[in-house]
C-alpha cells in the first residue's frame, strides 16, 4: 500500500506555531550572525589522470596548520576550508579564491572535479597524508594509516563536500522564550540534535537532489567489476543511481554491524556516551592488525574507533576543540556549536564543487529541520532512515520508487513534493530575514528537479557522458581540465594571492614552532591524549 504522508499532522502544526513565534519580533536579528562554512575535498592527479605521487606542494604551506588548505586522508587529497562567514556570496568567493591560488601552484597537475577517483592502481598507489615530525602531526598520519588497515585506502580517497552551519544566539533565545526549560546551552544542544535527526530523516532528499556520482571507473572496483552494470568498456554505473559515494561502494564503517556501533543521536549525553564506548572498547579484528609492530604504529589503538572522527555519518554535531581535548569532551563541556552536513557529492558542474544555489537551498532545509519536531529514533525508524538513503543513492531517479516511512511504502516523488510544500514558509522566513530573494529561486529550482529527475546532477552527468561519447575517466578528466582553464583564466587578484602566500608562510612557521615545542615522546603523547579528557 502506498500513502502520501504517514506523519502526524501535529508535527506540522508545531512547525507553523514556531514559525509564527519567530515572526513576532525582529526577524532579521534572528539570523544576523548565523555562520556558514564549506569544506571541499579534491584529488590531485597527474597529467595521465592517476593519483599524484608528489608530496603536498610546498607553496601551499603546511597541511598541519594552514587554516584554509590542508589534506584529508591522502597526501594527494586536498581539502579547502572556508572560515565561518555570514554571507553565502563571501563563502563561495572564498572557495573560488582558494581554487585560483591552488591552481596557480599545481604545475601540470589537475584537481579531479568529481567525487569518485579514477585510475586507482591499488592501495599502494595512494600515499597517506604526512604532517611533519610533531606529535600531533604523527598522530594524524598514524590515524590515517589505521584507516587504511581497517577499511582499505581506496575508500578514503572519495571526495565530498561538507556544509557547516550555526544559528546565532538570538534564534535560539527566541525559541527558548516559547518552550525552553533548563539552561540555554542545554536547550541549544538539544535543538541541534533535533536538527541533526531531521537532516538524517531527509538524507534521501539530499541524495536525490545533489548526488553526483552515478558512475565509476572499473579500476576503482578492482576484482569485482560485475557488481555494477557496464556503461562502456571502462565504466560502471547505476542507471537510476544518484550517489555511489553514499552507497555500499562508498566509504562506510563497513564493520558497523559486526562491532555493534551506531552513534545515538537522541541527545548530547547519549551521543557522546556511544562514541566514548566506541573509542575505548577493543575490537578483536583490529587487535589482529596490531598497534605498534616492529617499532611502527599501524593504528592509534585497536578499539572499535581509533578516535571519534572515524565514525562515518551524514551529519555531525561539532564544537571547537581546545589543546589536547577530544571532540566528545568539547561537546560535553561547551555543547554543540554548529552542525556539519557531510552527504554532499562534489558538484562537477560548478568550479567551487558546490553552487550558490545548493548553499541557499541547504540553509532552507536546515531551518526546516530545526523547526520541525524531531522525536528520537527508535530502532525501526533508524533502519528506515538508512534504507531510504541507500535506495535514493542507488535508485533515486527510478520511476515509481517508494521509500519506507512509519512502516508504510511512500512514493519518493510525492513525499518530496510534500516536503517542498512545507519548506516554502521556511524559505520565506529567510527571505524576510536577509532580503535575499534567491532563496525562492533555489527552492523553485530544486522543486523542478523533484518533478523531473532528469534535471538532477546525476542525470545530467550521465547525459553528458553519453553525448560526449566518454566514459567516466575521460569525462572527469575533461571537466577537470575545463575547470583548470576557468581558474587560470580568472582576472588576477594580487591582494588575494598575496594574502594566500602569507597564510602559507605563516602555516610553515607555525608547524616549525609546534615541532620545536614538543617535549614528550610520541608514545607518551598518545597515551596522554587517549587518557585525557
C-alpha positions, 0 to 999 in steps of 0.5 A, a space after each residue: 500500500 502506498 500513502 502520501 504522508 504517514 506523519 502526524 499532522 501535529 508535527 506540522 502544526 508545531 512547525 507553523 506555531 514556531 514559525 509564527 513565534 519567530 515572526 513576532 519580533 525582529 526577524 532579521 536579528 534572528 539570523 544576523 550572525 548565523 555562520 556558514 562554512 564549506 569544506 571541499 575535498 579534491 584529488 590531485 592527479 597527474 597529467 595521465 589522470 592517476 593519483 599524484 605521487 608528489 608530496 603536498 606542494 610546498 607553496 601551499 604551506 603546511 597541511 598541519 596548520 594552514 587554516 584554509 588548505 590542508 589534506 584529508 586522508 591522502 597526501 594527494 587529497 586536498 581539502 579547502 576550508 572556508 572560515 565561518 562567514 555570514 554571507 553565502 556570496 563571501 563563502 563561495 568567493 572564498 572557495 573560488 579564491 582558494 581554487 585560483 591560488 591552488 591552481 596557480 601552484 599545481 604545475 601540470 597537475 589537475 584537481 579531479 572535479 568529481 567525487 569518485 577517483 579514477 585510475 586507482 592502481 591499488 592501495 599502494 598507489 595512494 600515499 597517506 597524508 604526512 604532517 611533519 615530525 610533531 606529535 600531533 602531526 604523527 598522530 594524524 598520519 598514524 590515524 590515517 594509516 589505521 584507516 587504511 588497515 581497517 577499511 582499505 585506502 581506496 575508500 578514503 580517497 572519495 571526495 565530498 563536500 561538507 556544509 557547516 552551519 550555526 544559528 546565532 544566539 538570538 534564534 535560539 533565545 527566541 525559541 527558548 522564550 516559547 518552550 525552553 526549560 533548563 539552561 540555554 546551552 542545554 536547550 541549544 544542544 538539544 535543538 541541534 540534535 533535533 536538527 541533526 535527526 531531521 537532516 538524517 530523516 531527509 538524507 534521501 532528499 539530499 541524495 536525490 537532489 545533489 548526488 553526483 556520482 552515478 558512475 565509476 571507473 572499473 579500476 576503482 572496483 578492482 576484482 569485482 567489476 560485475 557488481 555494477 552494470 557496464 556503461 562502456 568498456 571502462 565504466 560502471 554505473 547505476 542507471 537510476 543511481 544518484 550517489 555511489 559515494 553514499 552507497 555500499 561502494 562508498 566509504 562506510 564503517 563497513 564493520 558497523 554491524 559486526 562491532 555493534 556501533 551506531 552513534 545515538 543521536 537522541 541527545 548530547 549525553 547519549 551521543 557522546 556516551 556511544 562514541 566514548 564506548 566506541 573509542 575505548 572498547 577493543 575490537 578483536 579484528 583490529 587487535 589482529 592488525 596490531 598497534 605498534 609492530 616492529 617499532 611502527 604504529 599501524 593504528 592509534 589503538 585497536 578499539 572499535 574507533 581509533 578516535 571519534 572522527 572515524 565514525 562515518 555519518 551524514 551529519 555531525 554535531 561539532 564544537 571547537 576543540 581546545 589543546 589536547 581535548 577530544 571532540 566528545 569532551 568539547 561537546 560535553 563541556 561547551 555543547 554543540 556549536 554548529 552542525 556539519 552536513 557531510 552527504 554532499 557529492 562534489 558538484 562537477 558542474 560548478 568550479 567551487 564543487 558546490 553552487 550558490 544555489 545548493 548553499 541557499 537551498 541547504 540553509 532552507 532545509 536546515 531551518 526546516 529541520 530545526 523547526 520541525 519536531 524531531 522525536 528520537 529514533 527508535 530502532 525501526 525508524 533508524 533502519 528506515 532512515 538508512 534504507 531510504 538513503 541507500 535506495 535514493 543513492 542507488 535508485 533515486 531517479 527510478 520511476 515509481 520508487 517508494 521509500 519506507 516511512 512509519 512502516 508504510 511504502 511512500 512514493 519518493 516523488 510525492 513525499 518530496 513534493 510534500 516536503 517542498 510544500 512545507 519548506 516554502 514558509 521556511 524559505 520565506 522566513 529567510 527571505 524576510 530575514 536577509 532580503 535575499 530573494 534567491 532563496 525562492 529561486 533555489 527552492 523553485 529550482 530544486 522543486 523542478 528537479 523533484 518533478 523531473 529527475 532528469 534535471 538532477 546532477 546525476 542525470 545530467 552527468 550521465 547525459 553528458 557522458 553519453 553525448 560526449 561519447 566518454 566514459 567516466 575517466 575521460 569525462 572527469 578528466 575533461 571537466 577537470 581540465 575545463 575547470 583548470 582553464 576557468 581558474 587560470 583564466 580568472 582576472 588576477 587578484 594580487 591582494 588575494 594571492 598575496 594574502 594566500 602566500 602569507 597564510 602559507 608562510 605563516 602555516 610553515 612557521 607555525 608547524 616549525 614552532 609546534 615541532 620545536 615545542 614538543 617535549 614528550 615522546 610520541 608514545 607518551 603523547 598518545 597515551 596522554 591524549 587517549 587518557 585525557 579528557 
